[in-house]
Amino acid sequence: MCFVGLEKASLVDYDGYVSAVLFTQQCNLRCLFCQNTKLIFGKNDIIPWEEIKSFLTKNKNNIDAVVITGGEPLIHKNIIKKLEEIKKLGFLVKLDTNGTNPVMLENILKNKLVDYVAIDIKNDFDNYNYIVGAKQNNNEIVNNIKESIRCVKTNNIPFEFRTTIIKQFHNLSTLLKIAKTISPCPKYVLQRYQFQKDCLFYFQAIEKEEAEKLLKDIKKIIPNTFLRGY
């Protein structure tokens, strides 16, 4: 695997910690609202691992954690080796994933290679295939994500689920379906969608007033539900 992006200091990607964010390229999904299309299609310059490792080593006193995101990190077979190296440097590690590779996720958690996991739940499972634009059939995708949900719930690790909410795809009905699927969970985040020039298509964000109304209803199922980006 290779990293194609490095954010040297972030206060928002791992709550409570200063983190460096490493971006992997390529993804097995083609979400219609994706903001990282350059990562998806693998058209970025690769950052040498030794350069990243040198940066992390020199900044151990300034950075608490490393966030691995993408693209989709778990499509890369040698992610295990990179996680081991980062952990040996003494950092906390957070993993962002779409949850479609539960076997890899289980292996990582059992070997205690990450300290926090965030799984993106794109939509209610009846409509998943449409929103993610994937070649796999909907049942395969959904079953893998359900297994990843079970995995984080049974491996004694802090985690969250999150959904980027979009006017064209999400309403109270869909979000209630999602909440019932992932409940109980320690944290559920409703993220504001922000259109960027690299987005595959143009969609509309759910505005703050409407998001707050949705939040109130979702909290009835998952009390620790929060808005992010509003």
N, C-alpha and C positions, 0 to 999 in steps of 0.2 A: 504494500500500500504506500501511498505518498500523500503528503500534505501540500495544498496549493494556496493556502491562506493562513495568515497569522495576525490576530489582533492582540497586541502586546499587553493591553491592560483594559479590563472590562469590569464595571461595577454592577452590571445587570444580568449577566449570563449565569451566575451561580450565586443565589441570594446569600448575602452575608459575607461574601469573600471577594477579594480582588483576584481575577482570573485572567490567564492567557487563553485565547480561543484558537484552536487549530481546526482548519476546515479540510475535510477530505473531498475528493471529487467523485463524480458518477453516483447514480442512484437507480434503483430498480423500479421506482415509481415515476410518473409524469404528472404530478399534481397540477391542475389547471391554473392554480393561483401561485405557483412556485415563484419565489423571488430570486432564486439562485440558479437560474438556467445555465449560466456559464460553468457552474460546478457540475451540473447534471451531465453536460455533454463533453466534459473532460477537455476543455480548451484553455486551461490555465497553465501557467509556468509552475513547475514543481520546485518547492523550496527544499534544498538539501537537508536531510535529517540531521546531519552534524551541525548545520547552522542553527536549526531549531533547538537542538540539545544544548548547544553553547549558550544561546540566549537564555534558556531556562536555568541553566547552571549559574550564570552570572547574576540572575535576578531572583534567586531563591529567597532573599530577604524582603523583596518587594511584592512577590506574587504568592498567593496562598494555594491556588488551584489551577488545574488545566481542564478546559472544557473541550471535548472532542465532538465535533458536529460535522454537518455536510451540506450537500450530498447525503449519502447514507453510509456511516462508518462501518456498519456490520456486513457490508457486502465484500469487504476486504479480508482475506483469509489471515494475513499476518498482522492484523490489528492487535492480537494477543501480545505479540513481541513488543510492539510499541507501547502498549499499556504497561507492560512489565517494566520497561525502561523508565517510563515517566514515574511510576510508583517508586522505583529505586532511588529516584532523585528527591523523593520526600514530599511530593505534592499530593493534595487531594485531587481526585479525578471525577469529573461529571461527564456522563455520556448522554448525548441526544440521539434518539433513534426513532424510526418509523414503526418499529416493532415487528417487522416482517421476517426476521431471522431469529426465532426463539431458541434454536439450538445453540447458536453462537452466544446469544445473551445469557443463557443458562450457564455455559462454560465460563464466561467472564465473571458472573456473579459468584459462582461456586469457588472460583480461584481468588476472590476478593480483589479484583483488579480495578474496580471503580467504587466510589463512595456515594454516588447519587446518580439516579437514572431519570430522564425525562422522556416519556413516550408521547409522540404526537398521535392523537386520535382525530382523523381528518373529518369524519362524518359518522352518521349512524350507519350501522353495518348493512342495512338493506340497500344503501345507495353508495357503498364504498367504491366499487369499481369505476363508477362514472367519474367521481371527483378526482381519483388518483390516476386515471388514464393508463392503467397497467395492462400488460399483455396476459398476466395470469388471470384465471377465472376468479370471480368474486369470492367463492367459497374458500379457495386456497388462501387468499390474502386475509380474509376475516378469521379463518381458523388459526393462522399463524399469529395474528395480533392477539387473539383471545389467549393463546398459549403464552405470549409474552406478558400479558396482563397477569396471568396466573403466576408466571415466573417471578416477577418483581414482588408480588404479594407474599410469596412463600420463601423468599431468600433473605429476609431480615435486613433490608437495606432501605434507606430513605429514597423516596421516589415521588414523582408527580406525573399526572396526565395533563395534556394541554390541547386545546383546540383553537385554531385561528378562525375566528368567526367572520363570515362573509354574508352580505345581504342576500345574494343569489342562492346560497346553499343552506343557510342555517336560520332556524326559527325556534320558537319554544318547543315545538313538537320534536324536532330532530335533536335538540340539545337535551331534552328530557330522556329520550331514548339512549343517548350516549351516557348520561349520568347514571341511569339505571344499569347499564352494562358494566361500567367501571366501579360502581359503588360496591362495598365501602372502599374509600381510598383516603390517604392523608392530605392530599392536595390536588385540586383541579383548577386549571388556569384557563380563562377565556382571553385569548390574545386578540388585540386589534389588528386587523388587516391593513397594510399600507401598500398601496400600489407604487411600484418602482419601474423604471424603464426596462428592467430585465424580466419582468413578469411575462409569462406566456400569453395571458389574456388580461383584459381590463375587467375588474369587478369593483363592487362598492363596499366600503366598510360599513359595519353597523355602528351607528353613532352612539355617543356616550349615554344619552338618556335612555335609548332603547336597550343598550347593553346592561345598564343598571337594573332595568325591569327584568331582563332575562336572568341576571345574577340572583335576584331576589327569589325567583322560582327554583333555580337550580340548587340554591343553598338549602332548600327544604329536603333535598336528597343527599347532597354532599355539603355539609356545613362549611368546610374549609375550601370554598370556591372563591376565586379572586379574579379581578380584571387586571390585565397587564397591557400597558401601552396607552392607557386612556388618561 
